Amino acid sequence: MGLSKFRIFSEDIMSLLEEVDKTKIKPAPTNIFSRLQQLAKLQEFDASIEYPSDVATYWHDITDADIHSFDLKLKTSFTVGHLMCERSEENIKFMQDFNNTLSKLIQSDEYKALIYHFAADLTAEQFNKIYQQALLDEE
């Protein structure tokens, strides 16, 4: 398995990685495009933990080969991200505007359709459940 030493995953993935035989983990580039290029060559390693959206974005620019993905059985099927910047009046205003715009955007059918397009191999039912949980804070 190719793994960048600087990569940090969610707690449940990190605990799964602790169970992996360390001799099976090989160094991998930090940059996603470089890591997927190396994975496509199948020389240094033949497995990697990647976000489905990254694979959907870059894989077919790298190779025509099929890729097989396996769902990790995790506590949540989504990852929380953060937009960070230096604290300034201008950035605080930007963050407020960003949050207001995003709050409206995630309610739209267009945004939901775009996100679904990159949702790997999820069924519509699985996607809708995760979308409700992750973006609309509904159970």
C-alpha positions in Angstrom: 0.0 0.0 0.0 1.3 3.4 -1.0 1.0 6.0 1.8 2.5 9.4 2.2 4.0 9.9 5.6 2.5 13.3 5.9 -1.1 12.2 5.2 -3.5 12.2 8.1 -6.9 10.4 7.8 -9.9 10.3 10.0 -9.6 8.5 13.3 -11.2 5.3 12.1 -8.9 5.0 9.0 -5.9 5.8 11.2 -6.8 2.9 13.6 -7.3 0.5 10.6 -3.8 1.5 9.3 -2.3 0.7 12.7 -3.3 -2.9 12.1 -1.5 -3.1 8.7 1.9 -4.9 8.6 4.4 -2.0 8.3 6.4 -4.0 5.8 3.3 -3.7 3.5 3.3 0.1 3.5 5.5 1.8 0.9 6.3 5.5 0.7 4.1 7.4 -1.7 4.1 11.0 -3.0 2.1 13.6 -1.1 0.7 15.1 -4.3 -2.5 13.3 -5.3 -1.7 13.4 -9.1 1.8 12.0 -8.5 0.5 9.3 -6.2 -2.1 8.1 -8.7 0.5 8.1 -11.4 2.7 5.9 -9.3 -0.3 3.7 -8.4 -1.1 3.3 -12.1 2.4 1.9 -12.8 1.9 -0.8 -10.2 5.6 -0.9 -9.4 6.1 0.6 -5.9 2.7 -0.2 -4.6 -0.7 -1.5 -5.9 -3.1 0.0 -3.4 -3.8 3.4 -1.9 -6.4 5.1 0.2 -7.9 7.9 -1.9 -11.0 10.2 -1.9 -13.4 9.0 -4.6 -13.6 12.6 -6.0 -9.8 12.7 -6.5 -9.8 9.4 -8.4 -12.8 10.5 -10.5 -11.0 13.8 -11.3 -7.5 12.5 -12.2 -7.5 8.8 -12.9 -8.5 9.0 -16.6 -6.0 11.7 -17.2 -3.3 9.3 -16.1 -4.3 6.0 -17.6 -7.1 4.1 -19.5 -6.7 1.2 -17.1 -9.6 0.2 -14.9 -9.4 0.9 -11.3 -11.1 -1.1 -8.6 -12.2 0.5 -5.4 -13.4 -1.1 -2.2 -15.6 0.7 0.3 -14.0 1.2 3.7 -16.5 0.5 6.4 -16.2 3.6 8.4 -18.4 5.3 11.0 -19.3 8.1 8.5 -19.3 8.0 4.7 -18.1 11.5 4.4 -15.2 13.7 5.4 -15.5 17.1 7.0 -13.2 19.7 5.5 -12.3 23.2 6.6 -11.5 26.4 4.7 -8.8 28.2 6.5 -7.1 31.5 6.1 -5.3 34.3 8.0 -7.5 36.2 10.4 -8.2 39.7 8.9 -11.3 41.8 8.4 -11.2 41.0 4.7 -10.9 37.3 5.3 -13.6 37.3 8.0 -16.0 39.0 5.5 -15.0 36.5 2.8 -15.6 33.5 5.1 -19.1 34.9 6.1 -19.9 35.4 2.4 -18.6 31.9 1.5 -20.6 30.3 4.3 -23.8 32.1 3.3 -23.3 31.2 -0.4 -22.5 27.6 0.4 -25.6 27.3 2.7 -27.8 28.4 -0.2 -25.9 26.3 -2.8 -26.2 23.0 -1.0 -30.0 23.4 -1.1 -30.0 23.5 -4.9 -30.7 20.5 -7.1 -27.8 21.6 -9.4 -25.3 21.3 -6.6 -26.6 18.0 -5.5 -26.4 16.6 -9.0 -22.8 17.8 -9.4 -21.8 16.2 -6.1 -23.6 13.0 -7.1 -21.7 12.9 -10.4 -18.4 12.5 -8.4 -19.9 10.2 -5.7 -18.1 7.1 -7.1 -20.3 4.0 -7.2 -23.0 5.0 -4.7 -26.6 4.2 -5.4 -28.9 7.2 -5.4 -30.4 5.9 -2.1 -26.9 5.7 -0.5 -25.9 9.1 -1.8 -29.2 10.8 -0.6 -28.7 9.4 2.9 -25.1 10.6 3.1 -26.0 14.0 1.5 -28.8 14.5 4.1 -26.4 13.6 6.9 -23.3 15.5 5.8 -24.7 18.6 4.2 -28.1 19.1 5.5 -27.5 17.9 9.1 -30.4 15.5 9.0 -30.5 11.9 10.2 
